[in-house]
Amino acid sequence: MKSNETIKVVPAHYPLRIVGAGVALLVLAIVVQSVAFNPRWEWAVFARWFFDPVILEGLGQTLLLTLLGTVLSVMFGGLLALCRLSSSWLLSSLAWAYIWLFRSLPLIVVLIVLYNFSYLYDTLLVGIPFTGITWASYQTINVLGQFSTAVVGLTLVQSAYTAEIIRGGFLGVDHGQYEAASALGLPAWRRTLRIILPQALRTILPSGFNEIISLAKGTAMVYVLAMPELFYTIQMIYNRTQEVIPLLMVGAVWYLVITSFLSAIQYLVERALAKSERRSAVNSNRSRAAVSTVTPTPEAAHVQLS
């Protein structure tokens, strides 16, 4: 090749990619035009009900159930995960049995059984088992009302899935990290919180947020308790007005808003975690560089000794 000869750069062409993008845009335009201009969607009815106080009250119940179910399932699921990882065969077996049971049962079955729990047991006693010592007694029908049954049912089922997610995150941490943490002489709880958990979060967070989003949608199942959350409220309205489609779209859009908000939180948390890991890596490299500059070479040590 001659030295004065120039290389001509030809941009790559992807005709199939352009065709695919065009087809996708065409399909999207057809769907948007069909939904936006079809009068049977009744968008005026949708707009009238979207911010109605009754709908917003049901939305508040859905958000509260999601919040309480998330917090309680993370706490109880974390405890179950630690039991599954325990060296005690009894704790591990009991945790496994719980997870197996509540991952096998549909949520709607758990809710209906809990709501009819007063038929099985009239009263709930607080005392020492297998003795006559009782400190408190409560009527079951007063303890397990609509809201409390929904919270308990969601927590029981969701904690089983959360426990497996947390356990998988801990198992994903390299075993050498456990040995290094033990060598520091820290208590077990501090090793778990300060060393193991931050590394396990990288695996736990994506699956954990997926479960939270599923929980937010799963709150619609409490309609079997006749509890006025978002979906049950919408059902009651369209049963009265017969405006089924626009009211279902109200619920669909609100669920989209909830899940989009949770997805945004997931993105921010994962971004903050990644930034923290990069900062830790930079500080670690700087520390190694500082140590390497301070450590004398063998020749320098020989000169000093001589």
C-alpha distance (Angstrom), angle and dihedral (degrees) to the residues before:
residue distance angle dihedral
M1 . . .
K2 3.77 . .
S3 3.81 116.9 .
N4 3.81 93.5 -127.0
E5 3.81 93.3 50.3
T6 3.83 113.0 109.9
I7 3.77 126.1 -145.3
K8 3.77 114.3 -122.9
V9 3.81 113.2 -139.2
V10 3.78 112.8 -146.4
P11 3.81 116.7 -166.3
A12 3.78 115.8 -125.8
H13 3.78 116.6 -108.3
Y14 3.79 124.4 -148.3
P15 3.80 107.1 -171.7
L16 3.82 94.5 170.6
R17 3.79 90.7 53.9
I18 3.81 90.4 53.9
V19 3.80 91.3 47.8
G20 3.82 91.1 49.0
A21 3.81 92.1 49.9
G22 3.81 90.4 49.4
V23 3.80 92.3 51.1
A24 3.81 91.5 47.6
L25 3.82 91.6 51.1
L26 3.80 90.7 48.1
V27 3.81 92.2 52.0
L28 3.81 90.6 46.9
A29 3.80 91.6 50.6
I30 3.82 90.9 50.1
V31 3.82 91.9 50.7
V32 3.81 93.9 46.4
Q33 3.81 92.3 47.1
S34 3.81 91.6 48.0
V35 3.80 94.3 49.3
A36 3.80 97.6 39.9
F37 3.80 98.9 46.4
N38 3.79 102.6 33.9
P39 3.84 104.9 103.9
R40 3.81 91.7 -155.2
W41 3.80 90.1 73.9
E42 3.84 85.7 68.8
W43 3.79 97.4 -149.1
A44 3.79 90.9 179.2
V45 3.80 89.1 63.1
F46 3.80 89.2 46.7
A47 3.82 90.9 53.8
R48 3.80 92.1 47.6
W49 3.80 94.5 54.2
F50 3.81 102.1 33.8
F51 3.83 96.3 87.4
D52 3.78 96.5 25.0
P53 3.86 111.5 140.5
V54 3.80 91.5 -123.9
I55 3.82 91.1 54.6
L56 3.80 91.5 46.1
E57 3.79 90.8 50.7
G58 3.79 90.3 53.4
L59 3.81 89.0 46.6
G60 3.81 89.2 53.9
Q61 3.80 90.6 53.7
T62 3.82 90.2 50.5
L63 3.81 92.1 50.4
L64 3.81 91.8 47.4
L65 3.81 91.8 50.2
T66 3.81 89.9 48.7
L67 3.80 92.5 49.9
L68 3.80 96.1 46.5
G69 3.81 93.0 41.8
T70 3.81 90.9 50.9
V71 3.80 96.3 48.1
L72 3.80 95.5 44.1
S73 3.82 94.7 43.0
V74 3.82 91.7 50.2
M75 3.81 91.2 50.3
F76 3.80 95.6 44.4
G77 3.81 93.5 36.8
G78 3.80 90.8 52.0
L79 3.80 89.8 52.4
L80 3.81 90.4 49.1
A81 3.80 90.8 49.3
L82 3.80 91.5 52.7
C83 3.80 89.4 49.2
R84 3.81 90.6 51.2
L85 3.81 89.5 51.9
S86 3.79 92.7 45.1
S87 3.80 120.6 114.6
S88 3.80 88.5 -132.7
W89 3.80 108.8 100.0
L90 3.80 90.7 -154.3
L91 3.82 95.6 55.5
S92 3.79 91.6 41.8
S93 3.82 92.7 49.6
L94 3.81 94.3 47.0
A95 3.82 91.5 48.9
W96 3.81 90.8 47.6
A97 3.82 91.1 50.6
Y98 3.81 91.8 50.2
I99 3.79 92.6 49.0
W100 3.80 92.0 46.0
L101 3.82 91.9 50.3
F102 3.80 99.9 47.8
R103 3.79 95.1 40.1
S104 3.78 87.7 54.7
L105 3.81 97.8 49.6
P106 3.83 120.8 77.2
L107 3.79 113.9 -120.2
I108 3.80 92.3 -121.9
V109 3.83 90.7 57.7
V110 3.81 92.0 50.8
L111 3.80 91.6 49.2
I112 3.82 94.2 49.8
V113 3.83 92.9 46.9
L114 3.80 91.7 49.6
Y115 3.79 92.2 46.9
N116 3.81 89.2 54.2
F117 3.79 94.0 42.1
S118 3.80 91.4 111.8
Y119 3.80 88.0 66.3
L120 3.81 89.2 61.3
Y121 3.80 98.0 38.5
D122 3.81 122.6 22.6
T123 3.79 95.1 -166.3
L124 3.80 138.3 23.8
L125 3.81 114.0 -139.2
V126 3.81 129.2 -157.2
G127 3.80 112.9 -156.4
I128 3.78 144.8 82.2
P129 3.83 112.6 -38.2
F130 3.82 119.3 -118.6
T131 3.80 91.9 16.6
G132 3.77 135.2 86.2
I133 3.82 92.3 -115.1
T134 3.80 110.0 117.9
W135 3.80 125.2 171.9
A136 3.79 100.3 -179.2
S137 3.79 139.5 5.4
Y138 3.80 127.8 -159.9
Q139 3.78 133.4 -175.5
T140 3.81 106.6 -113.5
I141 3.79 92.9 -140.4
N142 3.81 89.4 58.4
V143 3.80 94.6 47.4
L144 3.81 98.9 45.7
G145 3.77 104.4 49.3
Q146 3.79 125.2 152.0
F147 3.79 98.1 -78.0
S148 3.81 97.5 39.0
T149 3.83 91.2 47.0
A150 3.80 90.3 51.7
V151 3.81 92.5 49.8
V152 3.80 94.0 45.8
G153 3.81 93.4 45.7
L154 3.79 94.1 48.3
T155 3.80 91.3 46.5
L156 3.81 94.8 48.6
V157 3.79 93.5 52.0
Q158 3.79 99.0 36.3
S159 3.81 94.8 47.7
A160 3.81 89.9 60.7
Y161 3.82 91.1 58.9
T162 3.79 92.9 40.4
A163 3.80 91.2 52.5
E164 3.80 91.8 57.1
I165 3.81 91.7 47.4
I166 3.81 91.9 51.7
R167 3.80 92.1 44.4
G168 3.81 90.4 51.2
G169 3.80 89.9 50.9
F170 3.80 92.1 53.2
L171 3.79 92.2 46.3
G172 3.81 89.0 51.9
V173 3.82 91.3 63.6
D174 3.79 112.8 96.1
H175 3.81 112.8 -101.5
G176 3.79 89.8 -128.5
Q177 3.79 89.0 67.6
Y178 3.81 89.7 59.7
E179 3.80 90.8 50.5
A180 3.81 92.4 47.1
A181 3.82 90.9 48.9
S182 3.80 90.9 50.0
A183 3.81 90.5 49.9
L184 3.81 89.7 59.9
G185 3.79 89.7 65.6
L186 3.80 94.5 -127.7
P187 3.82 121.6 150.9
A188 3.82 114.9 -94.2
W189 3.82 94.7 -110.3
R190 3.79 91.9 50.3
R191 3.81 92.4 47.8
T192 3.79 89.3 52.2
L193 3.81 96.3 47.2
R194 3.79 100.1 38.6
I195 3.80 104.6 34.4
I196 3.81 114.1 14.5
L197 3.82 102.0 35.5
P198 3.85 96.8 54.0
Q199 3.81 89.1 54.9
A200 3.80 93.6 44.2
L201 3.82 91.4 52.0
R202 3.80 90.6 74.9
T203 3.80 88.3 66.4
I204 3.80 97.7 33.3
L205 3.81 100.2 51.4
P206 3.84 102.6 65.4
S207 3.80 94.9 45.7
G208 3.80 91.6 38.6
F209 3.79 93.5 55.5
N210 3.80 89.8 47.2
E211 3.81 87.7 57.4
I212 3.81 91.6 48.5
I213 3.80 90.0 52.6
S214 3.80 89.8 48.2
L215 3.80 88.6 50.0
A216 3.82 91.3 52.7
K217 3.80 89.5 54.3
G218 3.79 92.2 39.3
T219 3.80 91.0 62.0
A220 3.81 85.5 78.8
M221 3.82 86.9 74.4
V222 3.81 91.5 70.6
Y223 3.80 87.4 76.8
V224 3.83 84.7 94.7
L225 3.82 86.7 70.5
A226 3.81 90.9 55.1
M227 3.80 87.4 -120.9
P228 3.82 112.7 158.2
E229 3.80 98.8 -121.1
L230 3.81 120.8 140.0
F231 3.81 100.4 -77.7
Y232 3.82 95.8 41.4
T233 3.81 90.4 48.1
I234 3.80 90.8 52.4
Q235 3.80 90.3 48.5
M236 3.80 91.6 53.4
I237 3.80 91.9 49.7
Y238 3.80 97.8 48.4
N239 3.80 91.4 44.1
R240 3.79 86.5 59.7
T241 3.82 99.9 38.7
Q242 3.85 100.1 29.2
E243 3.82 88.6 -136.0
V244 3.78 92.7 131.6
I245 3.81 105.5 156.1
P246 3.83 100.1 46.0
L247 3.81 91.8 46.3
L248 3.79 91.8 48.4
M249 3.80 87.2 51.7
V250 3.81 88.5 53.4
G251 3.78 89.0 56.9
A252 3.80 93.0 43.1
V253 3.81 92.7 52.9
W254 3.80 92.7 47.3
Y255 3.80 90.5 50.8
L256 3.81 88.3 49.4
V257 3.80 89.4 52.9
I258 3.82 91.7 50.4
T259 3.80 95.0 47.7
S260 3.82 92.1 44.3
F261 3.80 90.1 52.8
L262 3.81 91.0 50.0
S263 3.82 90.6 47.6
A264 3.82 89.4 52.5
I265 3.80 90.3 51.8
Q266 3.81 89.5 49.7
Y267 3.80 90.8 51.9
L268 3.82 92.8 49.8
V269 3.81 93.3 46.9
E270 3.81 93.3 48.4
R271 3.81 90.5 46.5
A272 3.82 91.8 50.6
L273 3.81 90.5 47.7
A274 3.81 92.1 50.0
K275 3.81 90.8 48.5
S276 3.80 90.4 50.8
E277 3.81 91.0 50.8
R278 3.81 91.7 50.0
R279 3.81 90.1 49.6
S280 3.81 90.8 50.4
A281 3.81 91.1 49.0
V282 3.84 91.5 50.9
N283 3.81 92.1 48.8
S284 3.81 90.4 48.0
N285 3.82 91.5 51.6
R286 3.80 90.9 48.6
S287 3.80 90.8 50.9
R288 3.81 91.4 51.1
A289 3.80 90.6 48.2
A290 3.81 91.4 50.4
V291 3.80 91.8 49.6
S292 3.80 92.1 48.5
T293 3.84 91.8 52.3
V294 3.81 93.7 48.6
T295 3.84 96.6 45.7
P296 3.81 108.3 92.4
T297 3.79 120.5 -127.7
P298 3.82 120.3 -115.4
E299 3.83 90.8 -106.5
A300 3.80 92.1 52.9
A301 3.78 91.2 48.3
H302 3.81 90.1 51.2
V303 3.80 91.5 51.8
Q304 3.79 92.2 49.5
L305 3.81 92.5 50.3
S306 3.79 92.9 47.1
